[in-house]
Amino acid sequence: MENTPDRLDRRTVEHSDLTAAQRSTRARAAALARWGKTTDRAEQTAAAREAFLGKFPNETAMRGHMASLSFKASRAS
């Protein structure tokens, strides 16, 4: 279906009517609802975890990356 003025995608209209803070709050609520229904979090995140760890050729490279993220996070606070 085409997005004509009388047939706009509901998400597009809702998105344009919200402020950035409202969109963030809505996204946070959706994420909390989704994780609240998840029984096995490790299973749900397995693919993402494997993809992330696959970026590093060895454990030392991964630890260095994690240390860098930790440092950046400490500076942001």
C-alpha positions in Angstrom: 0.0 0.0 0.0 1.1 3.5 -0.7 1.5 6.2 2.0 -1.0 8.7 0.7 -2.1 11.6 3.0 -5.2 9.6 4.0 -3.3 6.3 4.4 -0.1 7.1 6.3 1.8 4.5 8.2 0.7 4.8 11.8 4.2 4.5 13.2 5.4 7.4 11.0 2.6 9.7 12.2 3.1 8.7 15.8 6.9 9.1 15.5 6.6 12.6 14.1 4.3 13.7 16.9 6.7 12.7 19.7 9.7 14.6 21.1 13.0 12.9 21.3 12.5 12.3 25.0 9.1 10.8 24.4 10.5 8.5 21.7 13.3 7.4 24.1 10.8 6.7 26.9 8.6 4.7 24.6 11.6 2.7 23.4 12.7 2.0 26.9 9.3 0.9 28.0 9.1 -1.5 24.9 12.5 -2.9 25.7 11.6 -3.5 29.4 8.3 -5.2 28.3 10.2 -7.4 25.9 12.8 -8.5 28.4 10.2 -9.0 31.0 8.6 -11.7 28.8 12.0 -13.4 28.1 12.6 -16.6 30.0 16.1 -17.3 28.7 18.1 -14.1 28.3 21.3 -16.0 27.4 19.6 -17.7 24.5 18.0 -14.4 23.3 21.4 -12.7 23.2 23.5 -15.6 22.0 23.7 -14.5 18.3 24.7 -10.9 19.2 27.3 -12.1 21.7 28.8 -14.4 19.2 28.9 -11.7 16.6 30.5 -9.3 19.0 33.2 -11.7 20.2 33.9 -12.7 16.6 35.2 -9.2 15.9 38.3 -9.9 18.0 41.1 -12.2 16.9 41.9 -13.2 20.4 41.0 -12.6 24.1 43.7 -10.0 24.5 42.2 -7.8 21.8 38.8 -8.2 23.4 40.1 -7.2 26.8 41.7 -4.1 25.3 38.5 -3.1 23.6 36.5 -3.6 26.9 39.1 -1.6 28.8 38.7 1.2 26.3 34.9 1.2 26.6 35.2 1.2 30.4 37.5 4.2 30.3 35.2 6.1 27.9 32.2 5.3 30.2 34.1 6.6 33.2 34.9 9.8 31.4 31.2 10.3 30.4 29.9 10.2 34.0 
